[in-house]
Amino acid sequence: MANTIERGVPFETTNKVAIMIHGRGSSATQIVTLADHLHLDQFTLLAPQAPGNSWYPYSFLAPRDKNQPALDSALEQVKSIVTRCLKSGLTTEQLYFIGFSQGACLALEFTARNPARYGGIVAFTGGVIGESLEPTDYSGQLEDTPVFIGSSEQDMHVPLHRIKGSEEILKDMGANVKTLIFPDTYHTIREEEIEWVNRNILSY
């Protein structure tokens, strides 16, 4: 698939796919290196590449129309990967989303807009996208999908109130949400987050 890196178990024989979404200024090549730390040995890794290394131009807290048409294009790029997986015979329960920063926001926004029982959703520092939270923008059920969101108390890009608001929206949609908030200001992925995800989501 164009603009998507494929690693791990060959797609033709896989029974689990991790859709890995990089952050702003990063790349598909970089996000798949998380496989060195996460329990993804039995997964096919599919990592889309954003044009110019950015999924949308402005903050995820900007009005949605300000981030168009890039935002819709990014969501469509993720959807094309999901469609490929489903057409191959995989179910949504065999699909896992893993994103960092802008990629975490995109993972949460996509799954909230396209709810189903997924294998898991891992958002290393992210929240749903838009200037304000509009629960009416999201309908359907995530059917007990395990969701992880980790971040700092004072992240420079993702305010804590948006993480908490996103958590409530996802819970209202039936997701099983776990948040880990750390008393620091670092925009990073911590060992404690890796350990929790490995133990509680990727061990299924």
C-alpha positions, 0 to 999 in steps of 0.5 A: 500500500502506497505511503504505508510501511509494512513490518513484522508478520507477513500480512498474508498470514497475520491474525493481528495488525498494529496500525502505528501512527507517527507524530508531527515531524516524525515518520512511519519509519520511526514509529515502527521502532516502538516494536523494539519495546512493545510486545508486537512480535506476533503482529503485522505492523502497518505504519502510514506516512503523513505528507511532509511528516505532519497529519494536519497543519495546526494544533489538534485544539484548533477549529476542525475546519482550520485543519482541513482538508489535511485532517479528513485526508489523514482520517481517510488514510487510516481508513484505507488501512482498516478497509484493507485489513477487513477485506482480507478477512480480519475482524476489527478485534484483530486491529490495534491502533498505536499512536504518539502525539499527533498520531495518538490524536489521530488514532483516538479521533478515527476510532471514536468516529468509527467505533467497533470492538477493536483489539486495543487503542494506545494513545501515547499523549493525545486526545480527540480532535477539535476546538471544543469537545462535542459528544454529539459528534461521536455515536456508536459503541466501542464495545469494551475496547481497551484504550490506554492514554498516557501523558504528563500533567502539564504536556506542552501540546496536550492539556490535561483537561482534553485528555480527561474530556476524551476519556469521558467521551470514550467511556460513554461510548463503551470503551474500557479506558485507562489513563496514566498521568505523570507529574512532569512536563515531558512530551515522551513515552515512559517506561511505565506506559510501555509496561502497562500496555504490554501487560494489559493490551498487547498480552491478549 
